[in-house]
Amino acid sequence: MKFSIIIPTLNEEETIQPSLSALQPLRNECEIIIVDGDSNDNTRTLASILADEVIISAKGRARQMNNGARHAKGDVLIFLHADTGLPANALPLIQQNISDTRQWGRFDIQLSGDPFMLKVIAQMMNWRSRLTGVATGDQVIFVTRSAFEKAGRYPEINLMEDIALCKALKKISRPICLRDKVISSGRRWEQNGIYKTVLLMWSIRLRYYFGADPQTLAFLYTNSVLTQFKFRDLWERINPPKGD
């Protein structure tokens, strides 16, 4: 069984070297493909030393991952985020569990960072995934090439592409939910506020469930922090502080 690890990147010069260095022991068993969304930093230069192939792609995580899959030679495709680390035994685990009747899956997740709530959030993500059979990209989705093609690849939408792919894959087979943990960065949660990020993600998932346009959801996700400050600025203009 041959593996291809596909990593979409965009301005990841701070994380790409340590991420790829951790994958070097696996290179005898798999190829590593970087699909860069035309970064304006040194991501591609740094990645070229440690990856088998670096592809330049139009921006968009789904589009980038599909482009990587087109170039991949592996029987099993592993879609890995640049800020996420695989367990050391990831490839043997996948090989032992994947089969004709179980053609895709994901890992449990652990979020890096000190706040206790990050551990709670990770556990809730793992429970929710087992209950629904739907994974997020942070949990590292792996899939046979044949199932990926049969599912129609990632829909090239601006957000929720991982949810949409999982729903298509569930029609082919049940997911493999590995309890071994990938470690993903908790920086997004800490920078934007843990509770606010949880509420935002729940809101986006609920809107997607009821048919909201992924492009609208992507705008909401990207601008959620900015919106708070824009509202604050507007409020101060309407109600300027009173002088002495």
Summary of the structure (lengths in Angstrom):
residues: 244
radius of gyration: 19.1
end to end distance: 75.1
largest distance: 75.8
contacts: 758
relative contact order: 0.13
helix: 49%
strand: 19%
